[in-house]
Amino acid sequence: MKKLDLAEAADKFEMISDEHQLFYNIKTGVFEVYIDPIYSGIEMDCEKYERDNWISTPSQYDFREYDMMEEFADSVNVTPAREILFFSLEGKGAFRRFKDALLRVGLRDEWFAFKRRAYIKIAQEWCIKNGIEYIDVVEIDKPKNTKPIKSKQAVKPCKNAPKCACPKSECQNHGKCCSCVIKHREGGNLPFCLRGESNAV
């Protein structure tokens, strides 16, 4: 049997949703998706996955993507960007707000690279646990940029935002990301730019 390419496994893992389950045949090296008939309306032979050679991959809930987002935010060493990302993770709608916040602080590409490494690491650990030989991905644990992540936008002094989306221009914290985020965190509510009421970046 050929070795499993960790990059391929990571691609498969990222596509897993709560509507289907992914299985891997340790003999043929093939991934196969089982979709619950409730969602697909099509009956599938689920019993075959209980036979020899088939093992299940981690489920969507094993990936803990929320934890990934927290770890990413923690890796950002620029105060405004870090505060905005952490604040976006509070309460309901965190996933959507986090995506908006990534665009706002200019770290979307860095997040995808971080997330990619996390999925490859999960694939590696899954292979080791199940005794599956794999083709390693170069520098999984040592990404090229090992320094704390800096936001392209947030490296500027935290005194003002050139394009503040908040309509309350008279507010003393208008355009001042750091002080604005701190004020709203203390008040237990979201800044205007994270409420989804504006697409301004």
C-alpha positions in Angstrom: 0.0 0.0 0.0 1.3 3.4 -0.9 2.0 5.9 1.9 -0.7 8.5 2.6 0.1 12.1 1.6 -0.5 14.3 4.6 -1.3 17.2 2.3 -4.1 15.1 0.7 -5.4 14.0 4.0 -5.5 17.6 5.3 -7.5 18.6 2.1 -10.0 15.8 2.8 -10.3 16.7 6.5 -11.0 20.4 5.8 -14.0 19.4 3.7 -15.6 17.4 6.5 -19.0 18.7 7.7 -21.7 17.6 10.1 -23.6 16.2 7.2 -21.1 13.4 6.3 -18.5 11.2 7.7 -15.1 10.3 6.0 -13.6 6.9 6.0 -10.2 5.7 4.9 -9.3 2.2 3.5 -6.0 1.2 5.0 -5.5 -1.4 2.3 -6.3 0.6 -0.9 -5.4 4.0 0.5 -8.7 5.5 -0.7 -10.9 8.0 1.1 -14.7 7.6 0.8 -17.5 9.8 2.1 -20.6 8.5 3.8 -23.5 11.0 3.6 -26.4 10.5 6.0 -29.5 9.7 4.0 -31.3 12.4 6.0 -29.3 15.0 4.1 -28.8 13.2 0.7 -32.0 11.3 0.4 -29.9 8.5 -1.0 -29.5 5.1 0.8 -25.9 4.1 1.2 -24.3 0.9 2.4 -23.0 2.0 5.7 -22.3 -1.5 6.9 -19.3 -1.9 4.6 -17.4 0.6 6.7 -17.7 -1.7 9.7 -15.8 -4.4 7.9 -12.0 -4.8 7.8 -9.7 -2.2 6.2 -12.0 0.8 6.8 -11.4 3.3 9.6 -13.1 6.5 10.3 -11.3 9.8 10.2 -11.7 12.5 12.8 -15.1 14.2 12.8 -15.8 17.9 12.3 -16.1 18.3 16.1 -12.6 16.7 16.6 -10.9 19.6 14.8 -11.9 22.2 17.3 -11.7 25.1 14.8 -12.7 27.6 17.5 -9.6 26.6 19.4 -7.5 27.1 16.3 -8.9 30.6 16.0 -8.0 31.4 19.6 -4.5 30.0 19.1 -4.1 32.1 16.0 -5.3 35.3 17.7 -2.9 34.5 20.6 0.0 34.3 18.0 -0.6 37.9 16.8 1.7 40.2 18.7 0.3 43.6 17.6 -2.1 44.9 20.2 -4.9 46.3 18.0 -5.2 43.3 15.8 -4.9 40.9 18.7 -7.6 42.6 20.7 -10.0 42.8 17.7 -9.5 39.1 16.9 -10.1 38.0 20.4 -13.1 40.3 20.8 -14.6 38.9 17.6 -14.6 35.4 19.2 -16.9 36.4 22.1 -20.5 35.2 22.0 -22.7 33.9 19.2 -21.7 34.5 15.6 -18.0 34.2 16.4 -17.1 32.4 13.2 -18.6 35.0 11.0 -17.2 37.9 13.0 -13.7 36.3 13.1 -13.7 36.2 9.3 -14.7 39.8 9.1 -12.1 40.7 11.7 -9.4 38.9 9.7 -10.1 41.2 6.7 -10.2 44.2 8.9 -6.7 43.6 10.4 -5.2 42.3 7.1 -4.4 38.7 8.4 -6.6 36.6 6.2 -3.7 34.8 4.3 -1.9 34.3 7.6 -4.9 32.6 9.1 -5.3 30.2 6.2 -1.7 29.2 6.4 -2.0 28.7 10.2 -5.2 26.7 9.7 -3.5 24.6 7.0 -0.6 23.7 9.3 -3.1 22.8 12.0 -5.0 20.3 9.8 -1.8 18.8 8.5 -0.7 18.3 12.1 -4.0 16.6 12.9 -3.6 14.3 9.9 -0.1 13.4 11.1 -1.3 12.5 14.6 -4.2 10.5 13.1 -1.8 8.5 11.0 0.5 7.8 13.9 -2.5 6.7 16.1 -3.7 4.3 13.4 -0.4 3.0 12.3 -0.7 4.5 8.8 2.5 5.2 6.9 2.6 8.7 5.5 4.5 11.1 3.3 5.6 14.0 5.5 5.0 17.6 4.6 8.2 19.7 4.8 8.4 21.8 7.9 5.0 21.1 9.4 6.1 22.2 12.8 8.6 24.8 11.5 6.8 27.2 9.2 9.0 29.6 7.3 7.8 32.5 9.3 8.4 31.5 12.9 8.2 35.0 14.3 5.0 36.3 15.9 2.4 37.3 13.3 2.2 41.0 12.6 -0.8 42.6 10.9 0.0 44.6 7.8 -2.6 47.1 8.9 -2.1 47.0 12.6 1.7 47.7 12.6 0.8 51.3 12.4 0.6 53.2 15.7 -2.7 52.6 17.4 -3.9 56.2 17.3 -6.4 56.1 14.6 -8.0 54.1 11.8 -7.8 55.8 8.4 -11.3 54.5 7.5 -13.2 54.1 10.7 -16.6 52.5 9.9 -18.4 53.8 13.1 -20.9 56.6 12.4 -20.3 58.1 15.9 -17.6 60.4 14.8 -18.0 62.5 17.9 -16.9 59.6 20.2 -13.6 60.2 21.8 -12.5 56.7 20.8 -13.6 57.1 17.1 -10.9 55.6 14.9 -8.8 54.6 17.9 -8.9 50.8 17.6 -7.2 49.9 20.9 -9.2 52.2 23.2 -12.5 51.5 21.3 -12.1 47.7 21.7 -11.2 48.0 25.4 -14.2 50.3 26.0 -16.6 47.9 24.3 -15.1 44.8 26.0 -15.6 46.4 29.4 -19.2 47.2 28.4 -19.8 43.7 27.2 -20.8 44.7 23.6 -19.3 44.8 20.2 -17.7 47.8 18.4 -19.6 48.9 15.3 -17.0 47.4 12.9 -17.6 43.9 14.3 -21.4 43.9 14.3 -21.7 43.0 10.6 -23.4 46.4 10.0 -20.6 47.6 7.7 -18.3 46.0 5.1 -15.7 48.7 5.6 -12.2 47.4 6.2 
